[in-house]
Amino acid sequence: MDHCVFIHTNHKQIVGALVSAYSMRRNSAHADKFDVRIVQLKDYPFMHAREGQLYLRDGARRRWLNNDLQSFTPLRFTAPELMGYQGRAVMVDPDVFAVGDVWELLSRDMQGKAILCRTRSSKPGETGGCLATSVMLQDCEKLKHWRFEDQFNEMFEFRRDYKRWICLKTEPRDTIGLLGHEWNSFDRLEAGTRMLHNTKRKTQPWKAGLPVDFRPPETFSWLPPRGWLQRARRALFGEYGLMGHYKPHPDIRQEQFFFGLLRECLDQGIVTEDMIREQMAQNHVRHDAFEVLERTPPLVGA
């Protein structure tokens, strides 16, 4: 098909990715018009080959770890190649779940732009700074310069900065249009929400109680000592030392939304109990997941 939703992930977020993919089909009245595909880090050996090597991130040199919670994020730039540089793609993180109909996004007028996404800032009208590539609508024919392996490797040659890449600062600004925040709603489940993004990693609903396994930024332009403290913490205690544990999401409705979708995935065999238990054993899914499922009310119809 010439329309596809991609969810990119690694082994740590595979349950989220499966639930996300299910939500895209479940909540669309036009699910026969697009494909849904999961893109996994494990299928890109050149990424694994970089384990432990230094790359450029926000002006600093960091060590690449395939086992980090968010090692999948460069995969945001794979869709045009996977589509043969034809058609349209929506690329989303594995912690993004459709509340509305994704076909409305896939079929919208892009007004000649190559990419549509929202700003990272929540301030209305603010267009500067980093753009949020966690949900992107892409016109693949206009992105033929996206060559994922080459551009990924440039980070390790210190010719491409991860932060600039992930914020779309390497793209001509006039090729990018803005989406409303409802298509990438940062931890806000409201009447107009079309896609819910559980972007605050420490409160992702399926992680509560687990030890934190993501790395915070080490560069803070507004408060440099925080960057120094993070580097000292990492040197003394390891990548995740003193990082604490994931917390419950402050909005119970978002926990219920995720686990309501997960319950339906279990009912349909998309996810199995054995898989959930395996993910719990690996500390990728909270250890009380089945108890949460038992107390979660069924979702209303799609």
Secondary structure, DSSP 4 states (H G I P E B T S, - for coil): --EEEEEEE-GGGHHHHHHHHHHHHHT-TTGGG-EEEEEEGGG-HHHHTTTT-EEEETTEEEE--TTSTTTTGGGGG-HHHHTTT-SEEEEE-TTEEESS-THHHHTS--TT-SEEEEES--STT---S-EEEEEEEEEGGGGTT--HHHHHHHHHTTSS-HHHHHTTTTS-GGGEEE--GGGSEES---TT-SEEE---GGG-TTTTTSBP--PPPS--TT-HHHHHHHHHHHHHH-TTTT--B----S-HHHHHHHHHHHHHHHHTTSS-HHHHHHHHHTTSS-TTHHHHHHHSPPPPP-
